[in-house]
Amino acid sequence: MLNGWFLINFAHINVIVLKKIHLLIVKSYLGPLVLTFFIALFVLLMQFLWKYVDDLVGKGLEWYNIANLMVYASTTFVPLALPLAILLSSIMTFGNLGEHYELVAMKSAGISLGKAMRPLIILSLLISIGAFLFSNMVLPVANLKFKSLLYDIRKQKLALNIQPGIFYNGIDNYTIRVSHKNDETNTVYDVFIYDHTDQLGNMKLTTAREGQMQLTPDEKFLIFTLKDGYNYEELFNEKNYRNRRQFQITQFEENRQKFDMTGFGLQRTDEELFRKNYQMMNINQLNYAIDSMEKEYRARVNEVAHSIFTRYTILQNADTINKASVGSFSLDKLDQTQREKIFTLALQNTRNLKEYLSVTQNDQRIKNTLINRHKVVWHQKFTLSIACLVFFFIGAPLGAIVRKGGLGLPVVMSAFIFIIFHIISITSEKYAITGSAMVAPAVWTSTLVMLPLGIWLSWKAISDSPILDMDTYNRFFNHFIPKKWRFSVSGQN
């Protein structure tokens, strides 16, 4: 009776201790996970800015447009940042636990590495499910917003910046040149304005000694107030103007010209134009698009086959009729001119058929590439979530084995593993898109390559196998080395 009471209380105490340990491990894991995720996101965002910096600067963009672009871009980088963050944070967490001998204390208390990993396994499963929902529901919308906004920004003109001594053609249908400029008063000197609105070349020119530049309050128009100048114009509406070349000069003391500046603002394109792109679709939309394109692809193949078969049948029937009408047919009975006509006609038909097949083949290759791109994106919806789970099973046992926390060795190891994963992923996806490999095996290659590594490391860590113990490797290799050449950890023969 008393022994039973002690056993019940002891089991209850073990459950409480295990819950506290699990809570400690989860807290130790969440901090590095959030930190490394945002660090990875920041690095990818800086890479994006470095790539598109020339398309962003000098266009007078509003701060909220830049902020929206950064938010949308960061959202599209989650599929790269999340697996890397899980790998790095799991190595850091279990490396810290091993470095401070907390894993040893857990094992001495009867808590194996598998039990210690259990709450993080559940958390990783939840993250994987969330990653799939994000990839299917959020990522297509983020890609749509990001691609459309980036397209509009790259298409936008540079901000108005008239430099002295340089012909400026940023305003549609006008070219402006000034010799000097006072930035404080917006006064320009020795002004030349070429008017190309008639699309006839330099038929109209306005010159002035000086001028004043001023934007309207709504910033939609630029007003040039010119002083002491001339308007030069070739009169091309008169009869025989090419021969007469009438020229009109008008002198003015003050002249105002208004230029439309609406083209300098950010003109948003209708997002519906981008919605049919494969990156902007969820799984249901991808299924529908793939099914439609495959039906169109097969229909085109059948149409080409039917066309060739029909043409061959017609030629065959025509040949049969000719044979029946003329009896035994022989080229030897024809003269040189008739033979040349027959050979020319046959060669022409063959070339036409070859050209037709070549054009059709190129067209089908483009369609097949587009279908493969849709299929690759479809599989990527699932590979993201599975990769998050696989990287946890690589990082957690690896951290327990190396027993090093912080941002030193874990960063190097995680970067090395992730680079290998990313290279395999990009290479296999390119093979899948070009049709050199089947889509499903190619897209899943990188995950399937990393899965055995995660299983092996988990098994080694749970069974306390001495992976990094040099004595074990020395004993193994000493079986194959002569006794006088054997070496030990200390380096002595």
C-alpha positions in Angstrom: 0.0 0.0 0.0 2.7 2.4 1.0 4.9 1.4 -1.9 2.1 2.0 -4.3 1.6 5.5 -2.9 5.3 6.3 -3.3 5.2 5.0 -6.9 2.1 7.1 -7.8 3.7 10.2 -6.3 7.0 9.5 -8.0 5.3 9.2 -11.4 3.4 12.3 -10.7 6.6 14.2 -9.9 8.3 12.8 -13.1 5.3 14.1 -15.2 5.7 17.6 -13.6 9.4 17.6 -14.1 9.0 16.5 -17.7 6.5 19.2 -18.4 8.8 21.9 -17.0 11.7 20.5 -19.1 9.5 20.6 -22.2 8.5 24.1 -21.4 12.1 25.1 -20.9 13.1 23.6 -24.2 10.2 25.3 -26.1 11.2 28.6 -24.6 14.8 28.0 -25.5 13.8 27.2 -29.1 11.3 30.0 -29.9 13.8 32.8 -29.2 16.5 31.6 -31.7 13.7 30.6 -34.2 12.2 34.1 -34.3 15.7 35.8 -34.3 17.2 33.6 -37.1 14.0 33.9 -39.2 14.1 37.7 -39.2 17.9 37.7 -39.8 17.5 35.4 -42.8 14.6 37.5 -44.0 16.7 40.7 -43.6 19.6 39.2 -45.6 17.3 38.1 -48.4 15.7 41.6 -48.4 19.0 43.3 -48.7 19.9 41.0 -51.6 16.7 42.1 -53.3 17.4 45.8 -52.7 20.9 45.4 -54.1 19.5 43.7 -57.2 16.8 46.3 -57.9 18.5 49.5 -56.4 18.8 51.1 -59.9 15.1 50.7 -60.5 14.1 52.3 -57.1 16.4 55.3 -56.7 15.8 58.6 -58.4 12.1 58.2 -59.0 10.6 60.2 -56.1 8.7 57.3 -54.7 6.4 57.9 -51.7 7.5 56.2 -48.5 4.3 54.0 -48.3 5.0 52.6 -51.8 8.5 51.6 -50.7 7.1 50.2 -47.5 4.5 48.1 -49.3 7.2 46.8 -51.7 9.4 45.7 -48.8 6.5 44.0 -47.0 5.4 42.1 -50.1 9.0 41.2 -51.0 9.7 39.9 -47.4 6.5 37.8 -47.6 7.7 36.1 -50.8 11.1 35.3 -49.2 9.5 33.2 -46.4 9.9 29.9 -48.3 13.6 30.4 -48.2 13.9 32.0 -44.7 11.7 29.6 -42.7 13.6 26.3 -43.4 16.9 28.0 -42.8 15.7 29.5 -39.5 14.4 26.1 -38.3 17.7 24.4 -39.1 19.8 27.1 -37.5 17.6 27.5 -34.4 17.4 23.8 -33.7 21.2 23.5 -33.9 21.6 26.5 -31.6 19.0 25.2 -29.1 20.3 21.7 -28.7 23.9 22.8 -29.0 23.4 25.2 -26.0 21.7 22.4 -24.1 24.6 20.0 -24.8 27.3 22.7 -24.2 25.9 23.4 -20.7 25.5 19.6 -19.9 21.7 20.0 -19.6 21.2 17.1 -22.0 23.4 14.9 -19.8 21.4 15.9 -16.8 18.2 15.0 -18.6 19.6 11.6 -19.6 20.7 10.9 -16.0 17.2 11.7 -14.9 15.8 9.1 -17.4 14.7 11.6 -20.0 16.0 10.5 -23.4 16.8 12.8 -26.3 13.6 11.6 -28.1 11.4 12.6 -25.1 13.2 16.0 -24.9 12.5 16.5 -28.6 8.9 15.6 -28.4 7.4 19.1 -27.9 9.5 20.5 -30.6 8.5 17.8 -33.0 4.8 18.7 -32.3 5.7 22.4 -32.8 7.5 21.6 -36.0 4.5 19.7 -37.3 2.3 22.7 -36.5 4.9 25.0 -38.3 4.8 22.6 -41.3 1.0 22.8 -41.5 1.2 26.6 -41.2 3.9 26.7 -43.9 1.6 24.7 -46.3 -1.4 27.0 -45.6 0.9 30.1 -46.1 2.3 28.7 -49.3 -1.2 27.9 -50.7 -3.2 30.9 -49.4 -0.9 33.8 -48.6 2.1 33.4 -51.0 0.0 33.7 -54.2 -1.5 37.0 -53.1 1.9 38.3 -51.9 3.4 37.4 -55.3 0.6 39.1 -57.1 1.0 42.3 -55.0 4.8 42.2 -55.2 5.2 41.5 -58.9 2.6 44.1 -60.0 4.0 46.8 -57.7 7.6 46.1 -58.8 6.5 46.2 -62.4 4.9 49.6 -62.0 7.9 51.0 -60.1 10.4 49.7 -62.7 8.2 51.2 -65.5 7.9 54.6 -63.7 10.0 57.5 -65.0 12.8 59.1 -63.1 11.9 62.2 -61.1 12.2 65.5 -62.9 15.9 66.4 -62.8 17.0 68.9 -65.4 20.8 69.2 -65.3 22.7 72.2 -66.9 24.3 71.5 -70.3 22.4 68.1 -70.7 19.5 67.5 -73.0 16.6 66.3 -70.8 13.9 64.2 -72.5 12.1 62.8 -69.5 8.9 64.7 -70.4 7.0 63.1 -73.2 7.4 64.8 -76.6 9.7 67.5 -75.3 13.5 67.9 -75.1 14.8 70.6 -72.8 18.3 72.0 -72.4 19.5 74.8 -70.0 23.0 76.3 -69.7 22.8 77.3 -66.1 20.4 76.6 -63.2 19.8 78.1 -59.7 18.4 75.4 -57.5 17.4 77.8 -54.7 15.1 79.9 -56.9 14.4 77.3 -59.6 15.6 79.8 -62.2 17.2 78.5 -65.5 19.2 80.4 -68.1 19.7 80.0 -71.8 16.7 77.7 -72.2 16.0 75.6 -75.3 12.7 73.7 -75.6 12.2 71.3 -78.6 8.5 70.5 -79.2 8.0 67.0 -80.8 4.3 66.7 -80.2 3.6 66.6 -84.0 6.1 63.7 -84.3 7.8 65.5 -87.3 11.2 66.1 -85.8 12.6 69.5 -84.7 9.9 71.6 -86.3 9.2 73.8 -83.2 11.8 75.4 -81.0 11.5 77.8 -78.1 14.5 79.7 -76.8 14.7 82.2 -73.9 17.3 84.1 -71.9 15.9 82.8 -68.6 13.0 81.0 -67.1 11.2 80.1 -63.9 10.2 76.5 -63.1 7.2 75.9 -60.8 5.0 72.9 -60.1 1.3 73.4 -59.7 -0.1 72.7 -56.1 -1.4 69.2 -57.2 2.0 68.5 -58.8 0.3 67.4 -62.0 1.8 70.1 -64.2 5.1 72.0 -64.6 4.9 75.6 -65.5 7.8 77.3 -67.4 7.6 81.1 -67.3 10.1 82.2 -70.0 11.4 85.7 -70.5 13.0 87.4 -73.5 12.9 84.7 -76.1 11.8 83.5 -79.5 9.5 80.8 -81.0 10.8 79.1 -84.1 8.4 77.1 -86.2 8.5 75.5 -89.7 5.1 75.8 -91.3 4.4 72.4 -92.7 0.6 72.8 -93.1 1.0 75.1 -96.1 0.9 73.9 -99.7 4.2 72.9 -101.2 5.9 73.4 -97.8 8.7 71.1 -98.7 9.7 73.3 -101.6 8.9 76.7 -100.0 10.2 75.8 -96.5 8.3 78.7 -94.8 9.7 79.6 -91.4 8.0 81.6 -88.7 9.8 83.5 -85.9 7.9 85.0 -83.0 9.5 87.2 -80.4 8.1 87.4 -76.8 8.9 89.2 -73.6 7.2 86.6 -71.5 5.8 83.2 -72.4 4.2 80.4 -70.4 4.4 76.7 -71.2 2.7 74.0 -69.3 4.0 70.4 -69.3 2.0 67.4 -68.1 3.6 65.6 -65.1 1.1 62.9 -64.5 3.5 60.4 -66.1 5.9 60.9 -63.3 3.5 59.6 -60.7 3.2 55.9 -59.9 0.7 54.5 -62.4 -0.8 51.2 -61.0 -1.5 48.5 -63.5 -4.6 46.4 -63.1 -3.6 43.3 -61.0 -5.9 41.1 -63.0 -3.4 41.2 -65.8 -0.9 39.3 -63.6 -3.4 36.9 -62.0 -3.0 34.1 -64.6 0.7 33.7 -63.8 1.5 30.4 -62.1 3.2 32.1 -59.2 -0.1 33.8 -58.3 -2.2 30.6 -58.1 -3.2 28.3 -55.3 -3.5 24.5 -55.6 -7.0 24.5 -57.0 -6.2 27.1 -59.6 -3.0 25.3 -60.6 -4.9 22.0 -61.0 -7.4 23.7 -63.3 -4.7 25.5 -65.3 -2.6 22.3 -65.7 -5.6 20.3 -66.8 -6.7 22.9 -69.4 -3.1 23.2 -70.8 -2.6 19.4 -71.0 -5.9 19.1 -72.9 -4.9 21.8 -75.3 -1.5 20.1 -75.7 -3.0 16.7 -76.5 -5.5 18.3 -78.8 -2.7 20.0 -80.7 -0.7 16.7 -81.0 -3.8 14.9 -82.3 -4.4 17.8 -84.8 -0.9 17.6 -86.2 -1.0 13.8 -86.4 -4.3 14.0 -88.2 -3.0 16.7 -90.6 0.1 14.6 -91.5 -2.0 11.4 -91.9 -4.5 13.2 -94.1 -1.8 14.7 -96.3 0.0 11.4 -96.7 -3.3 9.6 -97.5 -4.1 12.2 -100.2 -0.7 11.8 -101.8 -0.9 8.0 -101.6 -4.4 8.0 -103.3 -3.2 10.4 -105.9 -0.2 8.1 -106.7 -2.5 5.1 -106.9 -4.8 6.9 -109.3 -1.9 7.9 -111.5 -0.6 4.4 -111.6 -4.0 3.0 -112.5 -4.4 5.5 -115.3 -1.0 5.3 -116.8 -0.2 1.7 -116.1 3.3 0.9 -115.0 4.9 4.1 -113.9 8.6 4.7 -114.5 10.7 7.8 -114.3 12.8 6.5 -117.1 10.0 7.1 -119.5 9.8 10.8 -118.6 12.1 13.5 -120.1 14.5 15.6 -118.1 12.0 18.5 -117.6 9.2 16.3 -116.3 11.6 14.6 -113.9 12.9 17.9 -112.6 9.3 19.1 -112.0 8.5 15.9 -110.1 11.7 16.1 -108.0 11.1 19.9 -107.3 7.5 19.2 -106.2 8.5 16.4 -103.9 11.3 18.4 -102.4 9.0 21.4 -101.9 6.4 19.2 -100.1 9.1 17.7 -97.9 10.5 21.1 -96.9 7.0 22.4 -96.2 6.3 19.4 -94.0 9.6 19.8 -92.2 9.0 23.5 -91.5 5.5 22.7 -90.3 6.8 20.1 -87.9 9.6 22.3 -86.7 7.3 25.2 -85.9 4.8 22.9 -84.2 7.6 21.3 -82.2 8.8 24.6 -80.9 5.3 25.7 -80.0 4.7 22.4 -78.2 8.0 22.7 -76.4 7.0 26.2 -75.1 3.6 24.8 -73.9 5.3 21.9 -72.2 7.7 24.2 -70.4 4.8 26.3 -69.2 3.0 23.2 -68.0 6.1 22.0 -66.1 6.4 25.4 -64.5 2.9 25.1 -63.2 3.6 21.6 -61.9 6.8 22.7 -60.2 4.9 25.4 -58.3 2.2 22.9 -57.4 4.8 20.6 -55.8 6.5 23.5 -54.1 3.4 24.1 -52.0 4.2 20.8 -50.2 8.0 20.7 -50.3 8.1 23.9 -48.1 6.3 22.2 -45.3 8.1 18.9 -45.5 11.5 20.7 -45.7 10.7 22.5 -42.5 10.1 19.1 -40.8 13.2 17.5 -42.3 15.5 20.4 -41.3 14.4 20.1 -37.7 15.3 16.4 -37.6 18.7 17.4 -39.1 19.4 20.4 -36.8 18.2 19.1 -33.4 20.3 15.9 -33.3 23.2 17.7 -35.0 23.2 20.3 -32.2 23.0 17.6 -29.6 26.0 15.9 -31.2 28.3 18.9 -31.7 27.3 20.5 -28.4 28.0 24.0 -29.5 25.5 26.8 -29.3 25.6 30.5 -30.2 26.0 31.9 -33.7 29.5 30.5 -34.5 29.7 26.8 -35.5 25.8 26.4 -35.9 25.8 29.2 -38.5 28.6 27.6 -40.5 27.0 24.2 -40.4 23.5 25.3 -41.2 24.7 27.5 -44.0 26.7 24.6 -45.5 23.7 22.2 -45.3 21.2 24.8 -46.6 23.5 25.7 -49.6 23.7 22.1 -50.6 19.9 21.8 -50.3 19.3 25.0 -52.3 21.7 24.0 -55.1 20.1 20.6 -55.5 16.7 22.2 -55.4 17.4 24.8 -58.1 19.2 22.3 -60.3 16.5 19.7 -60.2 13.8 22.2 -60.7 15.5 23.5 -63.9 15.7 19.9 -65.2 12.0 19.5 -64.4 11.0 22.8 -66.2 13.0 21.9 -69.3 11.5 18.5 -69.5 14.9 16.7 -68.9 13.5 15.0 -65.8 10.1 14.0 -64.5 8.6 16.9 -62.5 7.6 15.1 -59.2 10.9 13.3 -58.6 13.0 16.3 -59.6 11.2 18.7 -57.3 11.3 16.4 -54.4 15.0 15.4 -54.9 16.5 17.9 -52.5 14.1 16.9 -49.7 14.6 13.2 -50.3 18.4 13.7 -50.2 18.2 15.5 -46.9 15.7 13.0 -45.3 18.1 10.1 -44.9 20.6 12.5 -43.3 18.0 13.6 -40.8 17.0 10.0 -40.0 20.6 8.9 -39.6 21.5 11.9 -37.3 18.4 11.4 -35.2 19.3 7.7 -34.7 22.9 8.5 -33.9 22.0 11.2 -31.4 19.3 9.1 -29.6 21.6 6.1 -29.4 24.5 8.2 -28.2 26.7 7.0 -31.0 30.2 8.7 -30.9 30.1 10.4 -34.3 32.7 13.0 -33.3 34.9 10.7 -31.1 38.3 10.4 -32.8 39.2 7.3 -30.8 36.4 5.5 -32.5 37.7 6.4 -36.0 41.3 5.6 -34.9 40.3 2.1 -33.8 38.3 1.6 -37.0 41.2 2.7 -39.4 43.9 0.9 -37.3 42.4 -2.4 -38.4 43.6 -1.6 -42.0 46.9 0.0 -41.1 50.1 -1.8 -40.2 51.0 -1.6 -36.5 54.1 0.5 -37.0 52.2 3.1 -38.9 49.2 3.3 -36.6 48.4 6.7 -35.0 46.4 7.9 -32.0 44.5 11.1 -31.1 47.7 12.6 -29.7 49.4 12.2 -33.0 52.1 9.7 -31.8 52.9 6.7 -33.9 
